[in-house]
Amino acid sequence: MDNYTIEEVMKYIEEEDAKFIRLAFRDAFGVQKNISVMPGEVKKAFEDGAPINARVIAGFEDSPCSTLYLKPDPATLSVLPWRPDSGKVLRMFCDVFTADGEEVASDTRSILRRAIREAEREGIEFRFGSETEFYLFTKDEEGNPTKLPYDAAGYLDIAPLDRGENIRREICLTIERMGLTPERSHHERGPGQNEIDFHYGKPLKAADQATTFKMVVNAVADRYGLTADFSPMPLPGKPGNGYHINIYAVDRDGRDVVKLAAAGIMDRIREITLFLNPTDASYARLGNSTAPDRVSWSSTGESELMYIETYKGKTRVELRSPDASSNPYLVYALLIYAGLEGIKNNQPLPKEMEKGGVLLPASRREAAELTRNSRFVYDRIPEGIIREYLGSFA
């Protein structure tokens, strides 16, 4: 499903016997939250919003109002396919508003919207694709997650070594039924480690897609009696989980400006790493296996911050430092802002190198210090969100 209007949503709910509608939003760290409403409440949610107690949600604690309101985005309507066909369960992503109808500054979906509007004013179109890795672990007899990998397969292995083949297939088919289009899937380097990739999408849809993807992977894994783990370093000494982001940027004349955007991102990467890599475990991953630990780019290597290649006249930029503990709405917003700086300043890429270069932050403490001293970040991200990420380092 895609680009429904409010009227079409109301008609669909009636015709398809939908019984529950989940209104989903996310906290400062991108963790999906939701409330469920009955069909008779949906029209009111579109018009007035559905109330939530905001101050118990990370990122909204400083709200001047204890009650905020979720307004669904009808274009994001999708069916949760693992629920019964009779009495369907639907889900829509929401934006968060005050009682006066003002966007809440700390709603990370709204933060991304503001970045998109800034890019539109500059005549730049960004799109993002993603390559997300995760481990599949078994559960014990009581249903608790373990750290025992579901298989011992390696990179691009096939069945029977790769036991995740059917699970990845079901994940991809489920995502398709929800109106999204995965590009490819395969077994990764680590035991029980998998990867599923997505085509380029507009920033808001790409962030919604990343949120949906994690929800689907967790749901399908659970149905198989497994647990999915997106954390940066699930197993000591084994490859970590990356959230590689492919970046596309053109100006209003259709000219490819992604190399300029890449230069801007490289220039700001150390200041924004706290948001791309928000946990202590994130820094155990950086520099491990093929994860980068330096600000460098290459057209040939595999452990650089950015992999940049030109194929059949088109340039692909892959940013390889983020991990899936990050909030995609914040990540894409910051990449847009940094990319716009590079484009507006006509900033050239530094010299290509596979090794060497300035080091990325080696710890969350160092990343927090860089963020705390960044005027670039404070000019673009609400202070309440920044405080959440600084945590004890504030």
C-alpha positions as CSV (number, residue, x, y, z in Angstrom):
1,M,0.0,0.0,0.0
2,D,1.2,3.5,-0.7
3,N,0.0,7.1,-0.7
4,Y,-3.5,6.6,0.6
5,T,-5.6,9.6,1.3
6,I,-7.6,10.0,4.5
7,E,-10.8,9.2,2.6
8,E,-9.3,6.0,1.1
9,V,-8.0,4.9,4.5
10,M,-11.5,5.2,6.0
11,K,-13.0,3.3,3.1
12,Y,-10.4,0.6,3.3
13,I,-11.0,0.1,7.1
14,E,-14.7,-0.4,6.4
15,E,-14.4,-2.6,3.4
16,E,-11.6,-4.8,4.8
17,D,-13.2,-5.4,8.2
18,A,-10.2,-3.9,10.0
19,K,-10.7,-4.1,13.8
20,F,-7.6,-2.5,15.3
21,I,-5.5,0.3,14.0
22,R,-2.0,0.8,15.4
23,L,-0.8,4.4,15.5
24,A,3.0,4.2,15.6
25,F,5.6,6.7,16.5
26,R,9.1,6.5,17.9
27,D,11.2,7.8,20.8
28,A,14.4,9.7,20.6
29,F,16.4,6.5,19.9
30,G,14.1,5.3,17.1
31,V,12.4,2.6,19.2
32,Q,8.9,2.1,17.8
33,K,6.0,2.8,20.2
34,N,2.3,2.6,19.4
35,I,-1.2,2.8,20.7
36,S,-4.2,0.9,19.2
37,V,-7.5,2.4,18.4
38,M,-10.8,1.0,17.2
39,P,-12.1,1.9,13.7
40,G,-14.6,4.5,15.1
41,E,-11.7,6.5,16.6
42,V,-9.6,6.9,13.4
43,K,-11.4,9.9,11.9
44,K,-11.0,11.7,15.2
45,A,-7.3,10.8,15.2
46,F,-6.9,12.3,11.7
47,E,-8.7,15.5,12.8
48,D,-7.6,16.1,16.4
49,G,-4.9,13.5,17.1
50,A,-4.8,10.6,19.5
51,P,-3.6,11.7,23.0
52,I,-0.5,10.1,24.6
53,N,1.3,10.7,27.9
54,A,4.4,12.2,26.4
55,R,6.6,12.8,29.4
56,V,7.4,9.1,29.9
57,I,8.8,8.7,26.4
58,A,12.5,9.3,25.7
59,G,12.9,12.6,23.9
60,F,9.6,14.1,25.1
61,E,10.3,14.5,28.8
62,D,10.8,18.3,28.4
63,S,7.5,18.8,26.7
64,P,5.6,21.8,28.1
65,C,2.4,19.7,27.9
66,S,2.0,16.3,29.5
67,T,-0.4,15.3,26.7
68,L,0.7,15.3,23.1
69,Y,-1.3,14.1,20.1
70,L,-0.5,11.5,17.4
71,K,-1.8,12.4,13.9
72,P,-1.6,9.5,11.4
73,D,0.1,9.9,8.0
74,P,-2.4,8.2,5.7
75,A,0.3,7.5,3.1
76,T,1.9,5.0,5.5
77,L,-1.1,2.7,5.9
78,S,-0.2,-1.0,5.9
79,V,-1.6,-4.3,7.0
80,L,0.2,-6.4,9.6
81,P,0.2,-9.6,7.6
82,W,1.0,-11.9,10.6
83,R,-2.4,-11.0,12.1
84,P,-5.7,-12.7,11.2
85,D,-7.3,-12.0,7.8
86,S,-10.6,-11.6,9.5
87,G,-10.5,-8.5,11.7
88,K,-7.4,-7.1,10.1
89,V,-4.8,-5.1,12.1
90,L,-3.5,-2.0,10.3
91,R,-0.7,0.3,11.1
92,M,0.1,3.9,10.3
93,F,3.1,6.0,11.2
94,C,2.2,9.3,13.1
95,D,3.6,12.7,13.6
96,V,3.5,14.2,17.1
97,F,1.7,17.5,17.7
98,T,0.7,19.8,20.6
99,A,-2.9,20.6,21.5
100,D,-2.5,23.8,19.5
101,G,-1.6,21.8,16.3
102,E,2.1,22.7,16.4
103,E,4.7,20.1,15.4
104,V,6.7,18.9,18.4
105,A,10.3,19.8,17.8
106,S,11.7,16.7,19.4
107,D,9.6,14.3,17.2
108,T,12.4,12.7,15.2
109,R,10.1,12.2,12.2
110,S,9.5,15.9,12.2
111,I,13.2,16.6,12.5
112,L,13.7,14.6,9.3
113,R,10.8,16.5,7.6
114,R,12.6,19.8,8.4
115,A,15.8,18.6,6.9
116,I,13.9,17.5,3.7
117,R,12.3,20.9,3.5
118,E,15.7,22.6,3.7
119,A,17.0,20.4,0.9
120,E,14.0,21.2,-1.2
121,R,14.6,24.9,-0.7
122,E,18.2,24.4,-2.0
123,G,16.9,22.4,-5.0
124,I,18.5,19.1,-3.8
125,E,16.8,15.7,-3.8
126,F,18.3,13.1,-1.5
127,R,17.4,9.4,-1.5
128,F,18.7,6.6,0.8
129,G,19.1,2.9,0.5
130,S,20.1,0.6,3.3
131,E,22.0,-2.7,4.0
132,T,21.1,-4.0,7.4
133,E,22.8,-6.9,9.2
134,F,21.3,-8.9,12.1
135,Y,22.0,-12.2,13.9
136,L,19.5,-15.0,14.5
137,F,19.9,-16.7,17.8
138,T,18.1,-19.7,19.3
139,K,16.0,-19.5,22.5
140,D,16.2,-21.8,25.5
141,E,13.5,-24.1,26.7
142,E,11.7,-21.3,28.6
143,G,11.7,-19.0,25.5
144,N,14.5,-16.8,26.6
145,P,17.1,-15.5,24.1
146,T,20.5,-17.1,24.0
147,K,23.7,-16.2,22.2
148,L,23.7,-19.5,20.3
149,P,23.7,-18.8,16.6
150,Y,21.0,-20.4,14.5
151,D,23.7,-21.7,12.1
152,A,27.4,-21.9,11.5
153,A,27.3,-20.6,7.9
154,G,29.5,-17.9,6.4
155,Y,29.4,-15.2,3.7
156,L,26.9,-16.1,0.9
157,D,26.7,-19.7,1.9
158,I,23.6,-21.7,0.9
159,A,21.4,-24.3,2.5
160,P,21.9,-26.6,4.3
161,L,24.8,-24.6,5.9
162,D,22.6,-21.5,5.7
163,R,19.6,-22.2,7.9
164,G,18.3,-18.7,7.6
165,E,17.3,-18.9,3.9
166,N,13.6,-19.6,4.5
167,I,13.4,-17.0,7.3
168,R,14.9,-14.3,5.0
169,R,12.5,-15.3,2.3
170,E,9.5,-15.0,4.6
171,I,10.8,-11.6,5.9
172,C,11.1,-10.3,2.3
173,L,7.6,-11.6,1.3
174,T,6.1,-10.1,4.5
175,I,7.7,-6.7,3.8
176,E,6.4,-6.9,0.2
177,R,2.9,-7.5,1.4
178,M,3.3,-4.3,3.5
179,G,4.1,-2.3,0.4
180,L,7.9,-2.2,0.6
181,T,10.4,-3.6,-1.8
182,P,13.5,-5.4,-0.6
183,E,16.4,-5.6,-3.1
184,R,18.4,-8.7,-2.1
185,S,19.2,-10.9,0.9
186,H,22.0,-13.3,1.9
187,H,23.9,-14.9,4.7
188,E,26.7,-12.6,6.1
189,R,30.1,-13.4,7.5
190,G,29.2,-14.2,11.1
191,P,27.5,-17.5,12.3
192,G,23.8,-16.9,12.2
193,Q,24.3,-13.4,10.6
194,N,22.1,-12.2,7.8
195,E,21.6,-9.2,5.6
196,I,18.7,-7.7,3.7
197,D,19.0,-4.7,1.5
198,F,16.6,-2.0,0.2
199,H,16.6,0.1,-2.9
200,Y,16.9,3.9,-2.7
201,G,13.8,5.7,-1.3
202,K,12.9,9.2,-0.4
203,P,14.2,10.0,3.0
204,L,11.0,9.8,5.0
205,K,9.9,6.6,3.3
206,A,13.3,5.1,3.8
207,A,13.3,5.9,7.5
208,D,9.7,4.5,7.9
209,Q,10.9,1.4,5.9
210,A,13.9,0.9,8.3
211,T,11.5,1.0,11.3
212,T,9.1,-1.5,9.6
213,F,11.9,-3.8,8.6
214,K,13.1,-4.2,12.2
215,M,9.6,-4.9,13.4
216,V,9.0,-7.5,10.7
217,V,12.4,-9.3,11.3
218,N,11.7,-9.5,15.0
219,A,8.1,-10.8,14.4
220,V,9.2,-13.5,11.9
221,A,12.2,-14.6,13.9
222,D,9.9,-15.1,16.9
223,R,7.5,-17.2,14.9
224,Y,10.4,-19.5,14.1
225,G,11.3,-19.8,17.8
226,L,14.3,-17.5,17.4
227,T,15.4,-14.1,18.4
228,A,16.8,-11.4,16.0
229,D,19.7,-9.3,17.3
230,F,20.5,-6.0,15.5
231,S,23.0,-4.8,18.2
232,P,26.4,-3.6,17.0
233,M,28.5,-6.5,18.5
234,P,26.3,-9.5,19.5
235,L,29.3,-11.9,19.7
236,P,32.8,-11.0,20.9
237,G,35.4,-11.7,18.2
238,K,32.8,-12.0,15.4
239,P,31.7,-9.5,12.8
240,G,29.4,-6.8,14.1
241,N,26.1,-5.6,12.6
242,G,26.3,-2.7,10.3
243,Y,23.6,-0.4,8.9
244,H,25.3,0.7,5.7
245,I,23.6,3.6,4.0
246,N,23.7,4.2,0.2
247,I,23.3,7.9,-0.6
248,Y,21.9,9.5,-3.7
249,A,21.7,13.3,-4.4
250,V,20.9,15.4,-7.5
251,D,20.3,19.1,-8.0
252,R,17.2,20.7,-9.6
253,D,18.8,20.3,-13.0
254,G,19.3,16.5,-12.5
255,R,23.0,16.7,-12.0
256,D,24.7,14.2,-9.7
257,V,26.0,16.0,-6.7
258,V,26.5,13.1,-4.4
259,K,30.3,13.4,-4.3
260,L,30.0,16.9,-3.0
261,A,27.4,15.7,-0.4
262,A,29.9,12.9,0.6
263,A,32.6,15.5,1.2
264,G,30.3,17.4,3.5
265,I,29.4,14.3,5.4
266,M,33.0,13.3,5.8
267,D,33.8,16.8,7.1
268,R,31.0,16.5,9.8
269,I,31.2,12.7,10.5
270,R,33.1,12.9,13.8
271,E,30.6,15.5,15.2
272,I,27.5,13.3,14.3
273,T,28.9,9.9,15.1
274,L,27.1,9.9,18.5
275,F,23.8,9.7,16.6
276,L,25.0,7.1,14.0
277,N,26.6,4.9,16.7
278,P,24.7,5.7,20.0
279,T,25.7,2.8,22.3
280,D,28.9,1.7,24.0
281,A,28.9,-1.5,21.9
282,S,28.9,0.6,18.8
283,Y,32.5,1.5,19.4
284,A,33.6,-2.1,19.9
285,R,32.3,-2.7,16.3
286,L,34.2,0.2,14.7
287,G,37.6,-1.0,13.6
288,N,36.5,-4.7,14.0
289,S,36.4,-7.0,11.0
290,T,35.6,-4.7,8.0
291,A,33.9,-1.9,10.0
292,P,35.7,1.5,9.6
293,D,37.5,3.3,12.3
294,R,38.9,6.2,10.2
295,V,37.6,9.1,8.1
296,S,38.6,7.9,4.6
297,W,37.1,6.8,1.3
298,S,38.0,4.4,-1.4
299,S,36.8,3.0,-4.7
300,T,38.4,-0.4,-4.1
301,G,38.7,-1.2,-0.4
302,E,36.2,-2.7,2.1
303,S,37.1,-1.2,5.5
304,E,36.8,2.5,4.6
305,L,34.2,5.0,6.0
306,M,32.9,5.5,2.5
307,Y,32.9,3.3,-0.5
308,I,32.5,5.4,-3.7
309,E,32.2,3.9,-7.1
310,T,31.1,5.0,-10.5
311,Y,29.4,2.4,-12.6
312,K,27.8,3.0,-16.0
313,G,28.0,6.8,-15.4
314,K,26.3,6.7,-12.0
315,T,28.0,7.3,-8.7
316,R,27.2,5.2,-5.6
317,V,28.2,6.4,-2.2
318,E,28.0,3.9,0.7
319,L,28.5,5.1,4.2
320,R,29.7,2.2,6.3
321,S,30.0,3.4,9.9
322,P,26.4,3.5,11.2
323,D,24.8,0.6,13.0
324,A,21.2,-0.4,13.5
325,S,21.0,0.9,17.1
326,S,20.7,4.3,15.5
327,N,17.5,6.2,14.8
328,P,17.1,6.4,11.0
329,Y,15.1,9.6,11.2
330,L,17.9,11.4,13.0
331,V,20.6,9.7,10.9
332,Y,19.0,10.8,7.6
333,A,18.4,14.3,8.8
334,L,22.0,14.8,9.8
335,L,23.3,13.3,6.5
336,I,21.1,15.7,4.6
337,Y,22.3,18.7,6.5
338,A,26.0,17.7,6.2
339,G,25.5,16.8,2.6
340,L,23.9,20.2,1.9
341,E,27.0,21.9,3.4
342,G,29.2,20.0,1.0
343,I,27.0,20.8,-2.0
344,K,26.6,24.5,-1.2
345,N,30.4,24.9,-0.6
346,N,31.2,22.9,-3.7
347,Q,33.4,20.9,-1.4
348,P,35.8,18.4,-3.0
349,L,36.5,15.0,-1.6
350,P,39.8,14.6,0.2
351,K,42.4,12.4,-1.4
352,E,41.3,8.8,-1.9
353,M,42.9,6.4,0.6
354,E,42.1,2.9,1.9
355,K,44.2,3.3,5.0
356,G,45.1,6.3,7.2
357,G,43.0,9.4,7.8
358,V,41.7,11.0,10.9
359,L,40.2,8.5,13.4
360,L,36.5,8.2,14.2
361,P,35.7,8.5,17.8
362,A,36.9,5.4,19.7
363,S,34.3,5.6,22.5
364,R,30.9,7.0,23.2
365,R,32.5,9.4,25.6
366,E,34.7,10.8,22.8
367,A,31.8,11.0,20.4
368,A,29.7,12.8,23.1
369,E,32.5,15.3,23.6
370,L,32.6,16.0,19.8
371,T,28.8,16.4,19.7
372,R,28.7,18.7,22.8
373,N,31.2,21.1,21.1
374,S,29.4,21.0,17.7
375,R,27.6,24.2,16.7
376,F,26.6,22.3,13.5
377,V,24.6,19.8,15.7
378,Y,23.1,22.3,18.1
379,D,21.9,24.5,15.2
380,R,19.9,21.5,13.8
381,I,18.9,19.1,16.5
382,P,16.7,20.1,19.6
383,E,18.6,20.3,22.8
384,G,16.3,17.8,24.5
385,I,17.3,15.1,21.9
386,I,21.0,16.0,22.2
387,R,20.8,15.6,26.0
388,E,19.2,12.1,25.6
389,Y,22.2,11.1,23.5
390,L,24.8,12.7,25.7
391,G,23.3,10.9,28.7
392,S,25.7,10.8,31.6
393,F,28.2,12.8,29.5
394,A,26.0,15.8,29.4
